[in-house]
Amino acid sequence: RWLDGLRQVGLEISGADLISAGIAPGPAIGRGLAAALGARLDDRAPDRATQLAVALRAANESPAAH
C-alpha cells in the first residue's frame, strides 16, 4: 500500500499555517503536523480545513498527553 500511493500523500498545510494560527514555533508545530499527517493517512482529514483543525488540536495539547 505504501509503495502504491501512501508515500506520496502530503498535507495541504505547513508549519507556517500553524504559526499564523497562533502556535509558537517549536515542538508543538511538529506535534501538530504529525497528527495531521496521521489523520490524512487514515482518511480522517481529507481537506485543508480538517488537517488544520487536527493540527491545531494536537499542537495545543500538553506534550505529556502523547
ROMAR-162829 format. One record per residue: residue number from 1; z, x, y of N, C-alpha, C in turn. Coordinates in pm, 1 decimal. Last residue first. Layout:
<sites>
seq:NUM | n.z:Z | n.x:X | n.y:Y | ca.z:Z | ca.x:X | ca.y:Y | c.z:Z | c.x:X | c.y:Y
...
</sites>
This chain:
<sites>
seq:66 | n.z:2502.3 | n.x:98.1 | n.y:1270.0 | ca.z:2391.1 | ca.x:138.0 | ca.y:1181.4 | c.z:2441.9 | c.x:214.1 | c.y:1065.9
seq:65 | n.z:2708.1 | n.x:56.7 | n.y:1438.0 | ca.z:2660.7 | ca.x:-61.0 | ca.y:1364.9 | c.z:2551.2 | c.x:-26.1 | c.y:1266.3
seq:64 | n.z:2747.1 | n.x:282.8 | n.y:1583.1 | ca.z:2831.5 | ca.x:265.9 | ca.y:1464.2 | c.z:2786.7 | c.x:147.0 | c.y:1380.2
seq:63 | n.z:2586.9 | n.x:245.1 | n.y:1808.8 | ca.z:2538.9 | ca.x:333.4 | ca.y:1701.9 | c.z:2620.4 | c.x:318.5 | c.y:1572.7
seq:62 | n.z:2569.1 | n.x:-96.1 | n.y:1912.6 | ca.z:2650.2 | ca.x:24.7 | ca.y:1901.6 | c.z:2594.0 | c.x:112.5 | c.y:1789.5
seq:61 | n.z:2266.2 | n.x:-224.2 | n.y:2050.3 | ca.z:2372.3 | ca.x:-223.7 | ca.y:1951.0 | c.z:2447.4 | c.x:-91.2 | c.y:1953.4
seq:60 | n.z:2050.5 | n.x:-192.9 | n.y:2215.9 | ca.z:2176.7 | ca.x:-234.0 | ca.y:2278.4 | c.z:2292.8 | c.x:-240.7 | c.y:2180.2
seq:59 | n.z:1846.8 | n.x:-137.9 | n.y:2043.7 | ca.z:1886.1 | ca.x:-34.8 | ca.y:2139.7 | c.z:2020.5 | c.x:-66.6 | c.y:2203.3
seq:58 | n.z:1817.4 | n.x:-382.8 | n.y:1909.9 | ca.z:1865.9 | ca.x:-264.8 | ca.y:1837.7 | c.z:1915.4 | c.x:-156.7 | c.y:1933.2
seq:57 | n.z:1719.1 | n.x:-542.2 | n.y:2122.4 | ca.z:1840.0 | ca.x:-582.4 | ca.y:2049.0 | c.z:1901.3 | c.x:-459.6 | c.y:1978.1
seq:56 | n.z:1486.8 | n.x:-403.3 | n.y:2188.6 | ca.z:1595.3 | ca.x:-415.8 | ca.y:2285.9 | c.z:1726.6 | c.x:-452.6 | c.y:2218.2
seq:55 | n.z:1335.3 | n.x:-434.6 | n.y:1952.4 | ca.z:1372.8 | ca.x:-301.5 | ca.y:2000.3 | c.z:1489.9 | c.x:-308.2 | c.y:2098.4
seq:54 | n.z:1300.0 | n.x:-712.0 | n.y:1941.9 | ca.z:1368.7 | ca.x:-642.6 | ca.y:1832.8 | c.z:1419.5 | c.x:-506.6 | c.y:1881.2
seq:53 | n.z:1154.3 | n.x:-747.4 | n.y:2181.8 | ca.z:1282.3 | ca.x:-815.7 | ca.y:2161.3 | c.z:1364.4 | c.x:-746.6 | c.y:2052.3
seq:52 | n.z:924.7 | n.x:-595.4 | n.y:2128.9 | ca.z:1012.4 | ca.x:-557.8 | ca.y:2239.3 | c.z:1150.0 | c.x:-622.4 | c.y:2222.2
seq:51 | n.z:815.7 | n.x:-740.3 | n.y:1916.5 | ca.z:852.3 | ca.x:-599.9 | ca.y:1898.1 | c.z:949.9 | c.x:-555.8 | c.y:2006.9
seq:50 | n.z:762.4 | n.x:-981.7 | n.y:2045.6 | ca.z:860.6 | ca.x:-978.0 | ca.y:1938.0 | c.z:906.6 | c.x:-835.4 | c.y:1913.2
seq:49 | n.z:564.8 | n.x:-898.7 | n.y:2229.2 | ca.z:687.9 | ca.x:-963.0 | ca.y:2275.5 | c.z:797.8 | c.x:-956.6 | c.y:2169.6
seq:48 | n.z:357.2 | n.x:-795.8 | n.y:2061.6 | ca.z:428.4 | ca.x:-711.2 | ca.y:2157.0 | c.z:562.8 | c.x:-771.4 | c.y:2198.0
seq:47 | n.z:372.5 | n.x:-918.9 | n.y:1718.9 | ca.z:316.9 | ca.x:-909.1 | ca.y:1854.0 | c.z:409.3 | c.x:-828.8 | c.y:1945.6
seq:46 | n.z:497.2 | n.x:-926.3 | n.y:1470.3 | ca.z:353.3 | ca.x:-904.6 | ca.y:1475.4 | c.z:295.2 | c.x:-882.0 | c.y:1615.4
seq:45 | n.z:754.8 | n.x:-875.7 | n.y:1322.2 | ca.z:728.7 | ca.x:-852.3 | ca.y:1464.3 | c.z:580.7 | c.x:-823.4 | c.y:1484.3
seq:44 | n.z:769.2 | n.x:-902.3 | n.y:1054.0 | ca.z:862.1 | ca.x:-984.0 | ca.y:1131.2 | c.z:841.4 | c.x:-968.6 | c.y:1281.3
seq:43 | n.z:633.2 | n.x:-741.6 | n.y:873.4 | ca.z:565.0 | ca.x:-859.5 | ca.y:928.6 | c.z:660.2 | c.x:-954.9 | c.y:1000.8
seq:42 | n.z:747.4 | n.x:-503.5 | n.y:817.7 | ca.z:790.5 | ca.x:-617.6 | ca.y:735.4 | c.z:726.9 | c.x:-748.4 | c.y:780.5
seq:41 | n.z:646.9 | n.x:-346.1 | n.y:1019.0 | ca.z:602.1 | ca.x:-319.5 | ca.y:882.0 | c.z:639.4 | c.x:-432.4 | c.y:786.4
seq:40 | n.z:794.3 | n.x:-455.5 | n.y:1231.8 | ca.z:647.2 | ca.x:-464.2 | ca.y:1230.7 | c.z:594.9 | c.x:-444.6 | c.y:1088.3
seq:39 | n.z:1051.5 | n.x:-379.6 | n.y:1166.0 | ca.z:1018.6 | ca.x:-522.0 | ca.y:1172.6 | c.z:867.2 | c.x:-543.5 | c.y:1167.6
seq:38 | n.z:1020.1 | n.x:-101.7 | n.y:1188.2 | ca.z:1061.3 | ca.x:-162.1 | ca.y:1061.8 | c.z:1026.5 | c.x:-310.0 | c.y:1057.0
seq:37 | n.z:957.6 | n.x:-84.5 | n.y:1459.9 | ca.z:859.3 | ca.x:-44.2 | ca.y:1360.2 | c.z:893.4 | c.x:-103.4 | c.y:1223.7
seq:36 | n.z:1198.0 | n.x:-172.9 | n.y:1572.1 | ca.z:1074.3 | ca.x:-247.4 | ca.y:1597.4 | c.z:968.0 | c.x:-211.5 | c.y:1494.3
seq:35 | n.z:1372.0 | n.x:27.6 | n.y:1484.9 | ca.z:1393.6 | ca.x:-111.2 | ca.y:1442.7 | c.z:1267.1 | c.x:-194.3 | c.y:1461.2
seq:34 | n.z:1262.2 | n.x:246.8 | n.y:1618.9 | ca.z:1269.4 | ca.x:246.3 | ca.y:1472.2 | c.z:1286.8 | c.x:103.9 | c.y:1419.8
seq:33 | n.z:1301.0 | n.x:172.5 | n.y:1885.2 | ca.z:1164.6 | ca.x:187.6 | ca.y:1833.2 | c.z:1161.8 | c.x:185.8 | c.y:1680.8
seq:32 | n.z:1585.1 | n.x:168.8 | n.y:1894.6 | ca.z:1505.1 | ca.x:50.7 | ca.y:1925.1 | c.z:1365.2 | c.x:58.3 | c.y:1866.9
seq:31 | n.z:1653.9 | n.x:430.9 | n.y:1833.8 | ca.z:1703.0 | ca.x:319.3 | ca.y:1751.1 | c.z:1617.0 | c.x:196.1 | c.y:1770.8
seq:30 | n.z:1526.1 | n.x:564.8 | n.y:2048.8 | ca.z:1483.9 | ca.x:588.3 | ca.y:1910.0 | c.z:1528.6 | c.x:476.8 | c.y:1817.3
seq:29 | n.z:1681.3 | n.x:463.8 | n.y:2258.4 | ca.z:1535.8 | ca.x:443.0 | ca.y:2257.3 | c.z:1483.3 | c.x:459.3 | c.y:2114.6
seq:28 | n.z:1934.0 | n.x:560.2 | n.y:2202.8 | ca.z:1911.1 | ca.x:415.5 | ca.y:2196.6 | c.z:1761.5 | c.x:383.2 | c.y:2192.3
seq:27 | n.z:1929.1 | n.x:835.4 | n.y:2256.9 | ca.z:1919.7 | ca.x:787.7 | ca.y:2118.4 | c.z:1892.3 | c.x:638.0 | c.y:2105.7
seq:26 | n.z:1754.1 | n.x:827.1 | n.y:2573.9 | ca.z:1847.8 | ca.x:884.1 | ca.y:2478.2 | c.z:1829.7 | c.x:822.1 | c.y:2341.5
seq:25 | n.z:1740.4 | n.x:650.5 | n.y:2881.2 | ca.z:1680.6 | ca.x:747.7 | ca.y:2789.6 | c.z:1787.6 | c.x:809.0 | c.y:2699.7
seq:24 | n.z:1873.0 | n.x:318.4 | n.y:2887.6 | ca.z:1879.7 | ca.x:457.4 | ca.y:2934.4 | c.z:1811.9 | c.x:549.7 | c.y:2834.0
seq:23 | n.z:1696.3 | n.x:23.0 | n.y:2936.4 | ca.z:1762.9 | ca.x:108.5 | ca.y:2838.2 | c.z:1758.1 | c.x:252.6 | c.y:2888.8
seq:22 | n.z:1548.6 | n.x:-139.2 | n.y:3109.5 | ca.z:1685.1 | ca.x:-104.9 | ca.y:3143.6 | c.z:1761.7 | c.x:-21.2 | c.y:3042.8
seq:21 | n.z:1284.1 | n.x:-178.6 | n.y:3072.8 | ca.z:1369.2 | ca.x:-295.3 | ca.y:3049.2 | c.z:1516.7 | c.x:-262.8 | c.y:3070.5
seq:20 | n.z:1184.3 | n.x:74.1 | n.y:3100.9 | ca.z:1152.7 | ca.x:-24.3 | ca.y:3205.7 | c.z:1239.5 | c.x:-148.7 | c.y:3193.9
seq:19 | n.z:1269.8 | n.x:173.7 | n.y:2856.0 | ca.z:1328.2 | ca.x:226.9 | ca.y:2979.2 | c.z:1303.9 | c.x:129.0 | c.y:3093.8
seq:18 | n.z:1099.2 | n.x:29.6 | n.y:2690.9 | ca.z:1243.8 | ca.x:10.5 | ca.y:2679.7 | c.z:1314.6 | c.x:61.2 | c.y:2804.9
seq:17 | n.z:852.5 | n.x:129.6 | n.y:2770.6 | ca.z:878.9 | ca.x:-14.4 | ca.y:2783.5 | c.z:1029.3 | c.x:-42.1 | c.y:2777.6
seq:16 | n.z:876.2 | n.x:396.3 | n.y:2699.3 | ca.z:865.1 | ca.x:361.6 | ca.y:2841.8 | c.z:892.7 | c.x:213.4 | c.y:2865.2
seq:15 | n.z:863.0 | n.x:388.3 | n.y:2424.5 | ca.z:991.0 | ca.x:416.1 | ca.y:2487.9 | c.z:990.1 | c.x:380.6 | c.y:2635.8
seq:14 | n.z:638.2 | n.x:110.7 | n.y:2366.8 | ca.z:675.9 | ca.x:252.8 | ca.y:2365.0 | c.z:814.3 | c.x:267.3 | c.y:2426.2
seq:13 | n.z:450.9 | n.x:-132.4 | n.y:2174.3 | ca.z:546.5 | ca.x:-92.1 | ca.y:2277.3 | c.z:573.4 | c.x:57.4 | c.y:2264.6
seq:12 | n.z:307.8 | n.x:-194.0 | n.y:1961.4 | ca.z:243.4 | ca.x:-224.2 | ca.y:2088.6 | c.z:335.3 | c.x:-190.1 | c.y:2205.5
seq:11 | n.z:309.2 | n.x:38.9 | n.y:1687.8 | ca.z:373.7 | ca.x:-55.3 | ca.y:1777.5 | c.z:288.8 | c.x:-78.5 | c.y:1901.8
seq:10 | n.z:103.9 | n.x:54.0 | n.y:1390.2 | ca.z:177.1 | ca.x:108.7 | ca.y:1503.7 | c.z:239.4 | c.x:-1.6 | c.y:1585.8
seq:9 | n.z:-29.9 | n.x:139.5 | n.y:1085.0 | ca.z:39.2 | ca.x:36.5 | ca.y:1161.8 | c.z:119.0 | c.x:103.9 | c.y:1272.2
seq:8 | n.z:-131.2 | n.x:327.1 | n.y:919.8 | ca.z:-199.5 | ca.x:310.0 | ca.y:1047.4 | c.z:-135.4 | c.x:203.1 | c.y:1134.4
seq:7 | n.z:10.0 | n.x:311.2 | n.y:688.5 | ca.z:24.5 | ca.x:434.1 | ca.y:766.8 | c.z:-42.2 | c.x:423.1 | c.y:903.2
seq:6 | n.z:-71.7 | n.x:72.2 | n.y:573.9 | ca.z:54.6 | ca.x:76.7 | ca.y:646.3 | c.z:69.6 | c.x:202.1 | c.y:730.1
seq:5 | n.z:-319.8 | n.x:105.7 | n.y:434.2 | ca.z:-312.7 | ca.x:48.4 | ca.y:566.4 | c.z:-183.1 | c.x:62.3 | c.y:641.9
seq:4 | n.z:-339.5 | n.x:234.8 | n.y:192.2 | ca.z:-438.9 | ca.x:133.2 | ca.y:224.2 | c.z:-423.5 | c.x:72.5 | c.y:362.1
seq:3 | n.z:-118.4 | n.x:395.8 | n.y:169.0 | ca.z:-248.3 | ca.x:458.2 | ca.y:190.7 | c.z:-354.0 | c.x:357.8 | c.y:234.4
seq:2 | n.z:79.3 | n.x:196.2 | n.y:122.3 | ca.z:86.1 | ca.x:285.8 | ca.y:237.7 | c.z:-51.2 | c.x:343.9 | c.y:269.9
seq:1 | n.z:0.0 | n.x:83.3 | n.y:-118.6 | ca.z:0.0 | ca.x:0.0 | ca.y:0.0 | c.z:0.0 | c.x:88.2 | c.y:125.4
</sites>
